[in-house]
Amino acid sequence: MVVVPQIPECKVVARRVAALGLGTVVPPAEASGERLRAAVTGLLADDAAIDRVRRMRERTWAAGGATAAAEQVEKRLAGVQTGG
């Protein structure tokens, strides 16, 4: 994943992606076509990063994927709305 964070929330995600070794961060001011191409090419050549992404994908699917995550968020929000 190549992350170009534009807003504060994206900066948090970008830091986490980098910390987990799942991608690289390109600052918006450096996000030229050449820089982005280099970032993607670098990741495609990084076998360790590819392996980390594969393992994360497997963990995500095993946990139920995006559907399970959305259900958990909805449950949490329902509890907040009902005071639970």
C-alpha positions in Angstrom: 0.0 0.0 0.0 1.3 3.4 -0.9 -0.4 6.0 1.4 -0.5 9.7 0.6 -2.1 11.2 3.7 -4.1 14.3 3.0 -6.0 14.9 6.3 -5.1 14.2 9.9 -7.1 11.0 10.1 -5.1 9.6 7.1 -1.9 10.5 8.8 -2.7 8.2 11.6 -3.5 5.4 9.2 -0.3 6.1 7.2 1.8 5.9 10.4 0.2 2.5 11.3 0.7 1.1 7.7 4.3 2.1 7.9 4.8 0.8 11.5 3.3 -2.6 10.5 5.5 -2.8 7.4 2.5 -3.1 5.2 3.3 -0.2 2.9 5.1 3.1 2.6 4.1 6.7 3.1 4.6 9.4 0.5 4.1 12.9 1.8 1.6 14.9 -0.3 4.3 17.4 -1.3 6.3 14.6 -2.8 3.5 12.7 -4.6 4.7 13.2 -8.1 4.0 10.4 -10.7 7.7 9.5 -10.5 7.8 9.3 -6.7 4.6 7.2 -6.6 5.9 4.9 -9.3 9.1 4.4 -7.3 7.2 3.7 -4.1 5.0 1.1 -5.8 8.0 -0.5 -7.6 9.9 -0.6 -4.3 7.1 -2.4 -2.6 6.7 -4.9 -5.4 10.3 -5.8 -5.0 10.2 -6.1 -1.2 9.5 -9.8 -0.6 9.2 -9.2 3.2 6.6 -6.5 2.7 4.6 -8.8 0.4 4.7 -11.5 3.0 3.5 -9.2 5.7 0.6 -8.1 3.5 -0.3 -11.7 2.7 -0.3 -12.6 6.5 -2.4 -9.5 7.3 -4.9 -10.4 4.6 -5.1 -14.0 6.0 -5.7 -12.6 9.5 -8.3 -10.2 8.3 -10.2 -12.9 6.4 -10.0 -15.3 9.4 -11.5 -12.5 11.6 -14.4 -12.1 9.3 -13.1 -9.3 7.1 -14.7 -6.0 6.5 -18.2 -7.4 7.2 -17.3 -8.5 10.7 -15.5 -5.1 11.4 -18.6 -3.2 10.2 -20.9 -5.4 12.5 -18.6 -4.6 15.5 -18.8 -0.9 14.8 -22.6 -1.0 14.5 -22.9 -3.0 17.7 -20.7 -0.4 19.5 -22.7 2.5 18.1 -26.0 0.8 19.1 -24.7 0.5 22.6 -23.6 4.2 22.7 -27.0 5.3 21.4 -28.9 3.2 23.9 -26.6 4.2 26.8 -25.3 0.6 27.0 
